[in-house]
Amino acid sequence: MRKVTSLGEATDSAVAAVPETYRAAVVGTGFMGRTHTHAVRATGGEVVGVAGSSADKAASFGAAHGIGRTHADPLELIRRDDVDVVHVCTPNHLHAPLSLAALEAGKHVVCEKPLATESSIARELVTAAHESGRVAVVPFVYRFHPMAREARARVAAGSVGRLTLAHGGYLQDWLLDPADDNWRVDPVLGGPTRAFGDIGSHWCDMLEFVTGDRITAVSAQTSRISETRGAGSRPVTTEDLVAFQFSTAGGMVGTSVISQVSPGRKNQLVLEVSGTEGSLVFDQERPETLWAGGRERTGIVSRDDPGLSPDAARLVKVPVGHPQGYQDCFNALVADTGAAVAGGSPDGLPVFADGLRTAVLAEAVLESARARGWVDVPGVEDP
């Protein structure tokens, strides 16, 4: 077991009081850095600085997004007195050390998933967040679609009866061509799992969030469409595809298919849950509606349904006919993070324990694929 180490020592600000503002540091200048920057500003926060992998990348990002202070060294930014919350949007191998450095500096943290590339390190981060008393969030943002919350509320109210079956998957095609390459393919930077760690983790989080149930055992297969990638024909060890069966503590059985090489599928996360009285289907590419079916009738629930649950209704920001989407989910997550920083307890905010949960699931999936058999999924205890 490796022990996570921070990129620097703690500062006196580690004992600072919970801030009343949302002054964010964004570490990372890629797509996720842009998404987090927009979300912070959309919810009334301020991005006080950005750090990149080089001074030039940080400066270019700052110029493009109107951020005056840029850093090549993330620790300089993290330790600034005018930073309340650190948003970690870097390649995966830096998530744990940067998050730990932020916690040690007394900052709240929003860290992209995976929280860590090993569950043992994710567990250390959960403990560190608990001991620091800081808010520590992992952006499982699909939870923030109003109709995903509506599905969760209907399951909790018993409208589908006793849960019996769940299935679906998460399909993309951005790595379809063997010439396609990305840092995520490199296990040193991305970790030992790619398709599951990157998008399968989202599907499992949605399943467990919507149902309130926990996967207890998995039987998985993984596959690659090519043994090399990129112009240099770099050898590949991480998976393109995952198919797995599972069972849950509550008695459900189910299946899921995860792919980053399915032609024409751009970002299709679909979850269907069935019970003794009804079924629900949520499709992330069609997030404005929820399909609800029963023995006697089926129908489509939309965001303007007068019977929408309070938790779903609070996330509706514009009238039906004006679509809400991915960025709106990030905006809502940052808004709830800010509420937690201010001392509130917003329902459904995904925290470091949820990041640990998906790290444990990822290791069980990989172990099952290697062993070609069923593997029990360990539980995750609160620190």
N, C-alpha and C positions, 0 to 999 in steps of 0.2 A: 504493500500500500504506500503510495507516494503521499507526501504531505504538501499541501499547497503553501507557497510562500508568496508574500506580497512583493511588489516592485519597490517598496520603500518602507520606511518606518512611520509610525503614527505621529501625528502632530498634536499640539495642545487643543486643536479644535475638536478632538475626539470627545470632549466632554461638553460640547456646545449644546445649547437648548434647541428643541425642535424649532426650525425657522418658520416665520409667518409668510415667507415669500417662496416663489418657485423660480430660483435662479439656477439654471441648468448648465452643466458642462457636457458637451457631446464629444465622445471619443470615438472617432471613426468617420470617414468621409465618403463612404459608399452609399448605396441605395438606402440602407437602414439609417445611416446618419442623417440623410435628407428627410426621411419619414419622421424620425424622432424630432428633428428641428422644427418641422412644420407643426407637429402635434403640440410641442411645448408652447409655441407662439399662438396656436389656435385656441388654447385654453387659458391664455392670459399670462403665461410665464415668459421668462426672458432667457435667451441663450447667451450667456456671458462669454463663452469661449469655446473653441473647437480644437481638438488635437488630431493630427493625422500621422500616418506612418513616415512622413517626411515633412520638412518645413514647407516645401513647394505645394504638396497636396493640401496641407492645412490652409495655406494662404489662398490657394485657388478656391477651396470650399468657402472660406470666409468671405472672399470677394463676391462669389456667386450668391451668397445667402445673407449678405449684410452683417456679418459677424466681425467685429473689429479686432478682437484678440484671438490670435492663432498660436498654436504650440506644436513643436515636433516632439516634445517630451510630455506624455500624458500626465506624469506625476506633478509637473509644474502647474498644470491646469487643475487637477484634482485637489491640490492642497491650497488653492486660492481661498481667501477668506470670504469672497463674494459668491462662492458656489454652495448651493444647498443640496442639489441632486446631481449625481453623475449618471449619465446615460452611456452604457458600454455597448458600442455598435461595431466591434472589431471582429476579425477572424476568431474562431472558437477557442484557440489555444490561449488567447489573452483574456478571456472572460473571467476566469477565476482569479488570476493575480491582480487584475485591475479592480475587480469588485472588492476583493479583500483590502486593497490599498485604500479604496474609497471608504469602506466601513471603518478602517483604522483611523482615517482622517476625520471621522465623525460625520460623513456624508450619507444621505439616503442614496439608494442605488436602483436604477432600472437597467437590468442586464439582459441582453438578447439571449435567446436559447441557442444551443444548450448551455445551461448554467455552468457546466463543466464537462469535460470529455471523459471523466471517470466518476462513478457514483460516490466513491470514497471522498473525493475532493468536493463534490456537490454537498455531501453531508457536512463537511467542515465549514462550508460557506453558510449553510443553514444555521449551524451553531454560532458562527461569528455574527451573523445578522441578529440572532436572538440576544446574544450577549451585549451587542452594541445598542440595542433599543432603536435602531434605525429602521425605516421602511425599506424593504428589499423586494423588488418586483421582477418577475419574468414575463415578457409580453406574449402571453398566449391570447392574442388579441381577438381571435374569432369568437371568444366568449362575449364580446361586446357588440355583436350584431343583435339588434332587438329581437329578431325571430329565433335566434339561438336561446336567448333568455326566456322567450315565450315557451319554447320546447321544454326547457328545464322546469319552468313553473307548472306546466301541464303534467309532467311526469311526477313532480312532487305532490301535486294535488290529487293524484290517483286517477286522472282521466283516461290513461291508457291501461289501467289495471296493473296486475303484477307483471313486471318485465320478464320477458322470456328470450328475446333475440335482439341482437344488434349487428349491423353490417354496413359496409360502405368502403370508403377509401379516399386516398388523396393522390391525384394524378397530375403530372406536369410533363412537358416535353423539352425543357430547355437544355437537357444534356443528351438529346437523342442521337446526334451525330458524334461518332468517335473523335472527330476533330474538336468538338466542344470541350472546353477545359475551364477550370476555376479552382481557386484555392481550396474549396470544400472537398475536392477530389483527393487532396493530399492529406493522409491521416495524421501527419505531424501538425498540420494547421487546423484541420477540420475534426479530427478524432477518428476512432475506429469504425464508426458507422456514419454513412452519408444520407441515403434516402430516408431511413427511419429517423435518424437523429435530426435531420433538417425538417422534414414534413410529417413523418409518421408520428413524431412526438405531438404535433398539433392535433392529429386525428384522435390519438389516445386521450389527450387532455380534454377534447370536446366530448368524447364518449363518457368519461368519468365525471365531467362537470355537469352535463345534461342529465345523466342518470343518477348521480349520487352514489354510484356503485364503483367497485374497484376490480380491475383485472387481477386474477390470482394465479393463472397459469397460461402459458402460451406454447404453441407449436408452430414454428416458423421455417420458411425457406427464403433464401436470398439468391440473387442472380446478378450478373453483369452482362451487358450486350457486347462489350469489347474488353479485352485484357490490357489495352493501352489507350491513352487519350492525348490529345493535343498534337501540335506540329512536330514535337520531338518524340512522339510515340512513347510517352512516359507510362511505365507500368502502373496499373490500377489495382488496388486491393479492396476498396470500399464498394458497397453494393449500389446498383441502379434500381433494383426491384426487391420488394419484400411482400410476401403473402403469408398471412398468419391466421391461425385459429386461436380462440381464447375462451376462457371461462371466467366467471366473476364470482365474488363473494356472495352476491344476491341470487345466484342461480341462473344468470343469463349464459347463453352460448353465443358465439359470433365469429365473424370473419372480417378481414380487412385486406385491401390490396394497396400498396404504396409504390409509386413509380415516378421517376424523373425522366422517363424515356417513352412516354405514351403519345404518339403523334396526334397533334391537334388539341391535346388537353393542356391548358395553360395554367390553371390553378384550381382544379375542381376537387374541393373537399366536400364529400357527401356522407351524411350520417343518417341512417334509418334505425329507429328503435321500435320494437313491437312488444305489446303486452297482451294480456288476456282480454282487454276491452278495446284496444285501438293501436294505431301506428302513427308515427310522426317521421317526416323526412325534412332535413335541412340541407340545402345545397348552397355552399359559399359563393358560387358564381351567380346564383339567383337569390340573393339574401333578403329581398324585399318581401318574400312570402315563405310560409311554412305549410307543407302538405300535411293534412290530418285525415286519417281514414279509420273507419269502423265497419263492422259487419253490415250495417244498414245504410251507411252513406259515407261519401268522401267529400272533401272540400279543401279550399285554399284559404288560409288565414293571412291577411296582410297587415301592414303596420297601422292602418286606420281602424282596425277592428275595435268596436266599443268595449269589448270584453277583454282587451289586452291586459296582461298582468301588470301590476305597478312597476316591477323591475324592468320589464320590456319597454313599457311606456316612457320611463324616464330617459331611455337611450334614444328615443325618437326625437330627432332634432329639426327635421324639415317635413313638410306635408308629403303624403304619398303622391307619387308622380314626379318627385324630385329625389332621385335615388341616393341612398346612403351606401357607403362602401368601405373599402379597406382602410383608407385614411381616417374616416370617421371613427372606426374602431380604435385606431391608435389615439385619436384625440380623446375619446372617452376613457381609455386606459390611463392616459396622463392626467386627465381631470380627476379620476378616482385616486390616482397616486397622490396628487396634490391634496385631496381631501384626507387621505391617510396621514400625510405629513403634518397636516393641521390638527391631527388628533382624532379624526373620524375613523369609522370602520366600514367602509363601503363594501357591500355584499359582492362576492365573486371576484375580488381583486386577486390575480394570480401572483403568488409570492414564491420565495426561494424554495419552500417545501414542495411546491408544485414542480419546480425545476428539478429537484432531487427525485421526485416521483418518476418523471419521464426518463431520467438518467438510469434509474433502476430498471425500468421497463426496457430500455434500449439494450442493456447488458443481458437481460433475460432473452430477448429476441435473438441476439447474436449467439448466445450460448446454445439456444435451441437449434438454430440453423447449423451450427457446427456439429452438435450431437445428433441431429436428425431425430429429435424426440421432444416430448413435453417437458417443460421446465417450469417450476413454481416461481412466482414473482414475490420477492420479499416485501413485507409491509414497510411503511415509512413512519417512524415515530416522531412526534414533536420533540424538540430539544428540551 
